[in-house]
């Protein structure tokens, strides 16, 4: 009997509109009493305090109970009807919508915080600059000037070629600093080298093939991520042997394109020999092919004169690709392609009608950063800092591990340490145990590189730029502690 009385009371309340206890104490919040009433009613439905089918009081009754204007209640009801929380029918009044299911409270189970990944104590991996050295004040000044001077149309969808301000700044800078010959209309802004590869070799928006097709010749040692990206796009890569003069471009055959790091071979170090620079241009002209020039750290030269871009030898046969990932920060996601004229339209078609990757405000800021001279000042400062770190690395190895040969240190942000045969894997493992992050040389070797032409050698790739300045000394000490000892001479040797 008791249950039937309760159910009868609930049904009656639903028919006539039960009294509501609503707390409008937040009526001083933005929107006033109407907004407070709307929020309170919505929360009551969402929490289940007002069940589906419940009839709400008429406007006048609720307005009188709450001491608010009738229009305030009417407007709140109308808004919740429009949102689907309530329904309003003539003769039936205003009710909670049948589909307004309340959030069901699950049994509270204590949530365990995910384990925090412990990073290495000493990060000597290649590929990133010193994050603590980012020029925050100078970059902020450029951001402010760029924002103040930006035309209104800069805040539209964005040109897929990139902002003209940045393309003009890059035209002047690349000609002056890297010997690149181009015009603003031949530069396409991208989010970095990987993005450039996707645009050149990936599928376009119509589902067709990319701008370029394989097979693509690559250096026998290179970044595995790039090979994986190309393989995912269906591009077969053919390894070119390496020697002390760089890639053996004389081995190029039927490939349609070749990817090189001619200013500083990655990761083994050293520039491409002048005769081979000329030879690869001759190959591209004869075959109708194209050279992809990865200028990943072209600004950082220490013991020799800067090596200009291969692109300067023939702008119609070379796609020059660069970014600020090493000079400023990979977090900016800013790069560029300097294209032969015949590829510009296809690359823009692959990119789409609007800029979808690179922030226009970052582009404008970088343009100001370059034009104001702040970029040159930052690069000069970092060149001195990284040279000092390189010197400290060489000195530490000469003192503690003179048997370890250091190569590739005339330029760039990393060095290759040649190890005794058979010791690379154990050295990398020992480094991991001691909290030292570094890369084994074998990780960068192309899986199909011919052993007879490019013999595999044990070594590790050590980044000189990644640790902050105050942590670099301890990182070098830890590095020397995991290196293998010198081989003892054999008896009678």
Secondary structure, DSSP 8 states (H G I E B T S, - for coil): -HHHHHHHHHHHHHHH--------TTTTSTTHHHHHHHHHHHHHHHHTSS-TT-B---HHHHHHHHT--HHHHHHHHHHHHHHTSEEEETTTEEEE-TT---------------------SEE--SS---GGG--HHHHHHHHHHHHHH--GGGGSS--TT--HHHHHHHHHHHHHHH-----GGGEEEESSHHHHHHHHHS--TTS---SS-S-EEEESB--HHHHHHHHHTT--EEEE-EETTEE-GGG--S-SEEEE--SS-TTT-----HHHHHHHHHHHHHHT-EEEEE-TTTT-B-SS-----GGGG-TTTEEEEEESTTTT-GGG--EEEE--HHHHHHHHHHH-SS--SS-HHHHHHHHHHHHTTHHHHHHHHHHHHHHHHHHHHHHHHHHH-TTSEEES-SBSSEEEEE--TT-HHHHHHHHHHTTEE-EEGGGGB-TT--TTTS----EEEEESSSS-GGGHHHHHHHHHHHS-------TT-
